[in-house]
């Protein structure tokens, strides 16, 4: 199934089913008003949602309408938990090498993960509104999974069955704010503004052979201002797969249905495929030439993140956003 959320003035929007080719949509609010409601009772509601999804793809639903991604919120407009990992250690190695540091050996055994803000996700076409260009505005192309309930202490061989949906991520980062936060020894906060997600979230069965139960084996295509930044392969160089990331998050806590777990920036050791964030390109420039050349994002710049199947069809739809200056509220 492909699921989305239409903006309707309520915090959690209206659940939609989206056709496989992303052209048509139909409300599923009579089955589950929101995606969170569907996740809360997935085993009961998923068969009914799947039946309507099949009818939608067969063109047998009169209430279907043309999909307009500009009307969509994030599949989960807010979530009980958003935890982002760092599964592609070639990315971490490169960024650290650019500042003369090495990757700690234990990170090859135990993944990095931080807990981000989950109360207000951005939709796939929402502007990224920020106060200053001096904050080092960057995009990060990632993959994320949405889980059902995961018992505390679940092992990687158990957590895969709790993965309900996958989606794409733009984990916006403010690189100039990162050093001061990390120096405090308490992790990211101001340097990680609202995160954006793809128009649709898809069930694993929609991905066919590209999903092996642990990794998504397709390139992630990232553009800045219509120029290709990179197409790193999401299934390559992923040291910690999704079952391991979910198990890491569940080591000492229960994960409630609707928990979102991110992969971290998709990155490959083969640098010819490009990058999924500007910081990585700047790190490469520093390692090769002594200084970065590529600037971070400015107001008016556009970002696009998308994934295509082997036939060239968009799977999740595109995250397509513009960076704009934040206008303070009058209230």
C-alpha positions as CSV (number, residue, x, y, z in Angstrom):
1,X,0.0,0.0,0.0
2,X,0.9,3.6,-0.4
3,X,-0.4,6.0,2.3
4,X,-0.4,9.7,2.6
5,X,-2.0,12.5,4.8
6,X,-4.0,15.3,3.3
7,X,-3.9,18.7,5.1
8,X,-7.4,19.5,6.5
9,X,-6.8,22.0,9.2
10,X,-6.4,19.4,11.9
11,X,-3.0,18.5,13.4
12,X,-3.0,15.0,12.1
13,X,-4.7,15.5,8.8
14,X,-6.8,13.0,6.8
15,X,-5.6,9.5,5.8
16,X,-5.4,8.9,2.1
17,X,-4.6,5.8,0.0
18,X,-2.5,6.6,-3.1
19,X,-2.4,4.6,-6.3
20,X,0.8,2.7,-7.1
21,X,1.6,5.2,-9.9
22,X,1.0,8.2,-7.6
23,X,-1.7,9.6,-9.9
24,X,-4.8,8.9,-7.9
25,X,-6.0,9.2,-4.3
26,X,-9.0,8.3,-2.2
27,X,-9.8,9.0,1.4
28,X,-9.5,6.2,3.9
29,X,-10.8,8.3,6.8
30,X,-13.8,6.0,7.3
31,X,-11.4,3.1,8.0
32,X,-8.9,5.1,10.0
33,X,-9.1,8.9,10.3
34,X,-5.3,9.3,10.5
35,X,-2.2,7.3,9.8
36,X,-1.5,7.2,13.5
37,X,-5.0,5.6,14.1
38,X,-4.2,3.0,11.4
39,X,-0.8,2.2,13.0
40,X,-2.4,1.9,16.5
41,X,-4.7,-0.9,15.2
42,X,-2.7,-2.1,12.2
43,X,-3.4,-5.8,12.3
44,X,-7.2,-5.2,12.2
45,X,-7.3,-2.2,9.8
46,X,-4.5,-3.1,7.3
47,X,-6.6,-5.8,5.5
48,X,-9.4,-3.3,4.9
49,X,-7.0,-0.6,3.7
50,X,-5.3,-3.1,1.4
51,X,-8.7,-4.1,-0.1
52,X,-9.5,-0.5,-0.9
53,X,-6.0,0.0,-2.3
54,X,-6.5,-2.8,-4.7
55,X,-9.8,-1.3,-5.9
56,X,-8.1,2.1,-6.3
57,X,-5.3,0.6,-8.5
58,X,-8.0,-1.3,-10.6
59,X,-9.8,2.0,-11.2
60,X,-12.9,0.8,-9.4
61,X,-13.4,3.6,-6.9
62,X,-15.7,6.4,-8.1
63,X,-14.6,8.7,-5.2
64,X,-10.9,8.7,-6.4
65,X,-9.4,12.0,-7.4
66,X,-6.1,13.3,-8.9
67,X,-3.3,13.5,-6.4
68,X,-1.9,17.0,-5.7
69,X,1.2,16.6,-3.5
70,X,1.0,20.3,-2.6
71,X,-2.0,19.4,-0.4
72,X,-0.1,16.8,1.5
73,X,1.4,16.9,5.0
74,X,4.1,14.5,6.0
75,X,2.6,10.9,6.1
76,X,2.8,11.4,9.9
77,X,2.4,15.1,10.5
78,X,3.7,14.5,14.0
79,X,4.9,11.4,15.7
80,X,5.4,10.0,19.2
81,X,9.1,9.5,18.5
82,X,11.6,10.4,15.8
83,X,15.1,8.8,16.2
84,X,17.7,9.3,13.6
85,X,20.7,6.9,13.2
86,X,23.9,7.1,11.4
87,X,24.1,3.8,9.5
88,X,26.4,4.9,6.6
89,X,29.7,5.1,8.4
90,X,31.6,6.2,5.2
91,X,29.7,9.5,5.6
92,X,30.8,9.9,9.2
93,X,34.4,8.9,8.4
94,X,34.6,11.5,5.6
95,X,33.1,14.4,7.6
96,X,35.5,13.7,10.5
97,X,38.5,13.3,8.2
98,X,37.8,16.8,6.8
99,X,38.4,18.2,10.3
100,X,41.4,16.0,11.0
101,X,39.5,13.5,13.2
102,X,39.0,9.8,13.1
103,X,35.9,7.7,13.6
104,X,35.9,6.0,17.0
105,X,36.3,2.2,16.7
106,X,33.2,1.5,18.8
107,X,30.9,3.2,16.3
108,X,31.4,0.2,14.0
109,X,29.7,-1.9,16.7
110,X,27.2,0.4,18.2
111,X,25.4,3.0,16.0
112,X,25.1,6.7,16.7
113,X,21.5,7.8,17.2
114,X,19.8,11.1,18.3
115,X,16.2,11.9,19.2
116,X,14.9,14.7,17.0
117,X,11.9,16.9,17.3
118,X,8.7,15.0,16.2
119,X,5.9,17.4,17.1
120,X,5.9,19.2,13.8
121,X,7.1,17.5,10.6
122,X,7.2,19.3,7.3
123,X,5.2,18.1,4.3
124,X,7.0,17.2,1.0
125,X,6.3,20.6,-0.5
126,X,6.5,22.8,2.6
127,X,9.0,25.6,2.6
128,X,12.0,25.3,5.0
129,X,11.7,28.6,6.8
130,X,14.8,29.7,8.8
131,X,16.0,32.9,10.3
132,X,19.5,33.1,9.0
133,X,21.6,31.9,6.0
134,X,24.6,32.1,8.3
135,X,23.4,28.9,10.1
136,X,24.9,26.7,7.4
137,X,21.7,25.4,5.9
138,X,22.0,21.8,4.6
139,X,19.8,19.0,3.4
140,X,20.3,15.3,4.2
141,X,18.7,12.6,2.0
142,X,17.7,9.6,4.1
143,X,15.4,6.6,4.3
144,X,13.2,6.0,7.3
145,X,10.9,3.3,8.6
146,X,7.8,3.6,10.7
147,X,7.3,0.9,13.3
148,X,4.4,-0.7,15.1
149,X,4.7,-1.4,18.8
150,X,8.2,-2.8,19.5
151,X,8.8,-4.5,22.9
152,X,11.8,-3.2,24.9
153,X,14.9,-5.4,24.5
154,X,13.8,-6.7,21.1
155,X,16.7,-8.2,19.1
156,X,17.4,-7.4,15.4
157,X,16.1,-10.8,14.4
158,X,12.8,-9.8,15.9
159,X,12.4,-6.2,15.0
160,X,12.0,-6.6,11.3
161,X,8.5,-7.8,11.6
162,X,7.5,-4.6,13.4
163,X,8.4,-2.4,10.4
164,X,5.2,-1.2,8.9
165,X,6.1,1.5,6.4
166,X,9.1,3.2,4.7
167,X,9.5,6.7,3.4
168,X,12.1,9.3,2.4
169,X,13.6,12.0,4.6
170,X,15.0,15.4,4.3
171,X,16.7,15.8,7.7
172,X,17.5,19.5,7.5
173,X,20.7,20.4,9.4
174,X,22.2,23.7,10.4
175,X,25.8,23.0,10.2
176,X,27.1,26.2,11.7
177,X,25.2,25.5,14.9
178,X,26.4,22.0,15.3
179,X,29.9,22.6,16.8
180,X,28.7,24.6,19.8
181,X,26.0,22.1,20.6
182,X,28.3,19.1,20.4
183,X,30.8,20.9,22.6
184,X,28.2,21.0,25.3
185,X,28.2,17.2,25.2
186,X,24.4,16.9,25.1
187,X,23.6,16.4,21.4
188,X,21.7,18.2,18.7
189,X,18.8,20.5,19.3
190,X,18.8,24.0,17.7
191,X,20.9,22.6,14.8
192,X,18.1,20.2,13.8
193,X,15.0,22.1,12.8
194,X,11.8,20.5,11.4
195,X,12.3,17.3,9.3
196,X,10.5,16.7,6.0
197,X,9.2,13.4,4.6
198,X,8.1,12.1,1.2
199,X,4.5,12.5,0.0
200,X,3.8,8.8,0.6
201,X,4.8,6.1,3.0
202,X,4.8,2.6,1.5
203,X,4.4,-0.9,2.9
204,X,7.5,-3.1,2.4
205,X,5.7,-5.4,-0.1
206,X,5.4,-2.5,-2.5
207,X,9.2,-2.5,-2.9
208,X,9.5,-6.0,-4.3
209,X,13.0,-7.3,-4.6
210,X,14.4,-3.9,-3.7
211,X,13.5,-4.5,0.0
212,X,15.2,-7.5,1.6
213,X,13.7,-7.1,5.0
214,X,16.6,-5.0,6.2
215,X,17.8,-2.6,3.5
216,X,16.3,-0.8,0.6
217,X,18.4,-1.6,-2.5
218,X,17.9,1.5,-4.7
219,X,19.7,4.8,-5.4
220,X,18.5,7.9,-3.7
221,X,18.5,10.9,-6.1
222,X,19.2,14.3,-4.6
223,X,19.1,17.6,-6.5
224,X,19.9,21.2,-5.4
225,X,18.6,23.9,-7.7
226,X,17.9,21.3,-10.4
227,X,21.6,20.2,-10.4
228,X,22.3,16.6,-9.3
229,X,24.1,16.5,-6.0
230,X,24.3,12.7,-6.0
231,X,22.5,9.3,-6.3
232,X,24.1,7.2,-3.6
233,X,22.8,3.6,-3.4
234,X,20.8,3.1,-0.2
235,X,21.6,-0.6,0.0
236,X,25.3,-0.2,-0.3
237,X,27.6,0.6,2.7
238,X,24.8,0.6,5.2
239,X,26.7,-0.8,8.2
240,X,23.6,-1.0,10.5
241,X,20.4,-2.2,8.8
242,X,17.0,-1.1,9.9
243,X,16.3,-4.1,12.2
244,X,19.5,-3.2,14.0
245,X,18.6,0.4,14.2
246,X,15.2,-0.4,15.6
247,X,16.7,-2.8,18.1
248,X,19.2,-0.1,19.2
249,X,16.3,2.3,19.8
250,X,14.4,-0.3,21.7
251,X,17.3,-1.5,24.0
252,X,15.9,0.3,27.1
253,X,12.5,1.5,26.1
254,X,9.3,0.4,24.4
255,X,8.8,1.9,21.0
256,X,5.2,2.9,20.5
257,X,3.4,2.4,17.2
258,X,4.2,5.3,14.9
259,X,7.9,5.6,15.9
260,X,10.0,6.9,13.1
261,X,13.6,5.6,12.7
262,X,16.0,7.2,10.2
263,X,19.0,5.8,8.5
264,X,21.2,8.9,8.6
265,X,22.6,10.4,5.4
266,X,22.8,7.8,2.6
267,X,26.4,7.6,1.5
268,X,28.7,5.4,-0.5
269,X,32.4,4.7,-0.5
270,X,32.3,5.1,-4.3
271,X,32.4,8.9,-4.4
272,X,31.6,9.0,-8.1
273,X,27.9,8.6,-7.2
274,X,27.9,11.9,-5.5
275,X,26.4,12.9,-2.1
276,X,23.1,13.2,-0.4
277,X,24.1,16.3,1.6
278,X,26.2,19.4,1.0
279,X,28.4,18.8,4.1
280,X,29.7,15.6,2.5
281,X,30.6,17.4,-0.8
282,X,32.4,20.1,1.2
283,X,34.3,17.5,3.2
284,X,35.4,15.9,-0.1
285,X,36.6,19.3,-1.3
286,X,38.5,19.9,1.9
287,X,40.2,16.5,1.8
288,X,41.2,16.8,-1.8
289,X,41.9,20.5,-2.1
290,X,42.3,21.8,1.4
291,X,39.2,23.9,1.6
292,X,35.5,23.6,0.8
293,X,34.1,25.3,-2.4
294,X,30.4,24.4,-2.5
295,X,28.3,26.8,-0.4
296,X,25.5,25.8,1.9
297,X,22.0,26.7,1.0
298,X,20.6,30.2,0.7
299,X,17.1,31.7,0.7
300,X,15.5,30.8,-2.6
301,X,17.4,27.6,-3.1
302,X,15.5,24.4,-3.9
303,X,16.0,20.8,-2.8
304,X,14.6,17.7,-4.3
305,X,14.9,14.1,-3.0
306,X,13.4,11.1,-4.8
307,X,13.8,7.4,-5.4
308,X,12.9,5.5,-8.5
309,X,12.3,1.8,-9.1
310,X,14.1,-0.3,-11.7
311,X,11.6,0.9,-14.4
312,X,12.3,4.6,-13.6
313,X,9.0,5.2,-11.7
314,X,8.9,7.3,-8.6
315,X,8.1,5.2,-5.6
316,X,7.5,7.7,-2.8
317,X,7.0,10.9,-4.8
318,X,9.4,13.8,-4.4
319,X,10.4,15.9,-1.4
320,X,10.6,19.3,-3.3
321,X,11.2,22.2,-1.0
322,X,12.5,25.8,-1.1
323,X,14.5,27.5,1.6
324,X,12.9,30.8,2.7
325,X,13.4,33.5,5.3
326,X,11.3,32.9,8.4
327,X,8.7,35.6,9.0
328,X,8.1,36.0,12.8
329,X,4.5,35.7,13.9
330,X,2.8,38.9,14.9
331,X,1.3,37.3,18.0
